[in-house]
Amino acid sequence: MTSSRAITHNQQHGHQRSDASTIESEWTTDVVTKVGIRLVMILPVVVCILVILLSITGSSFMKNRSNPDENEQVSGDNNLTSIGTISPSQSPTLPPTFIDDNDPQTIQRSALQSLFLDLRGDQWYEIQGWLEIENDGPIEEEDPSSSSAAGISYCNWFGIECNDDGDVESIELWFNNLSGTITTEVGQLKSLKKLNLSNNIITGALPSELGLLSKLTKVKLNGNSLTSSVPTSLVQLTSLSEIYLGQNDLTGTLPMELGVYPSLIRFQLHYNRFKGTIPSEYGNLIKLHDFSLKQNSLTGTIPSELGRLLVAESMTFGENSLEGTMPEELCEISIRNGGILKINVDSSVVCDCCSTSCCRQTLNR
């Protein structure tokens, strides 16, 4: 009896363990199933992220591999805008200039650097100082009366002259193998009085920014290959005493606006391609000594208003297509000043009023 109860008890206990194992197994299966489902849902997202990361990493690696000197190349390209020293394998470059609107020396240095680059400074005959890498200090740290023009480095460059404040007053680069075009930044040189770039190989237009140089007294750009018309902005240069634009390829008509210069002494526009008539307004240039319009394509007659130019010594109108009669007013000037005034005209212009005493006629082209 006792043995039967023990058997029964063991059987019940076995069933209980079996039921517990079953429940545990089912719970485990359920958990695994849920985790698996979630992993399956998350897996595509993880794969996408990995693909994107691998793509970015691979692109950067290939870029660096194919352009190992990219940074060096960019640095080299940036140097094209700065002055540096010349080496046998490098062209001259300019140091980077950071423009400060409140610092006139920085502005002027930048304008000179642009002039150097645009006129191919590496080919100039004389280049002293233009390739120096210097940091210009504040002018108040220097003696304003010093010979180095307040210690401003560009004042010592070849062809540059400054006043005691370190402002550029003169640029003399004639016969120096300049080529290319004149930078518009030349208009930043507000204290400039003399600009001489004559007898070089400069092409392109006369920049209208020249009209910003209110202190300019002499402009010598003759003997180049300038091809534009004369900008009317030059009318603002009321201090001009000498204009040399001869021996270029300038075109258009003679601007009547240029007849307002109260101090103009020399006015040379010969050997160009100007057309049209001679403006009567040029009779207002009462201080004019030398007036040259030779060898253009001018037509019409010589205006009688030029008879106001009482101190004139030379007028050349030959090798154009002028006609008519020499104004008596011009003949009278020559008679009054003892024949000092000499006038060159084409043979198509009748010159009876002073004959050969003032008229020198050339054959028409």
Secondary structure, DSSP 8 states (H G I E B T S, - for coil): -HHHHHHHHHHHHHHHHHHHHHHHHHHHHHHHHHHHHHHHHHHHHHHHHHHHHHHHHHHHHHHHHH-TTHHHHHHHHHGGGSB----TTS---B------TT-HHHHHHHHHHHHHHHTTGGG-S--TTTT-------GGGS-TTSTTSTT-GGGGSTTEEE-TTS-EEEEE-TTS--EE---GGGGG-TT--EEE--SSEEEE---GGGGG-TT--EEE--SSEE-S---GGGGG-TT--EEE--SS---SB--GGGTT-TT--EEE--SS--EE---GGGGG-TT--EEE--SSEEEE---GGGGG-TT--EEE--SSEE-EE--HHHHHHHHHTTT--EEEEETTEE-TTTHHHHEEEE---
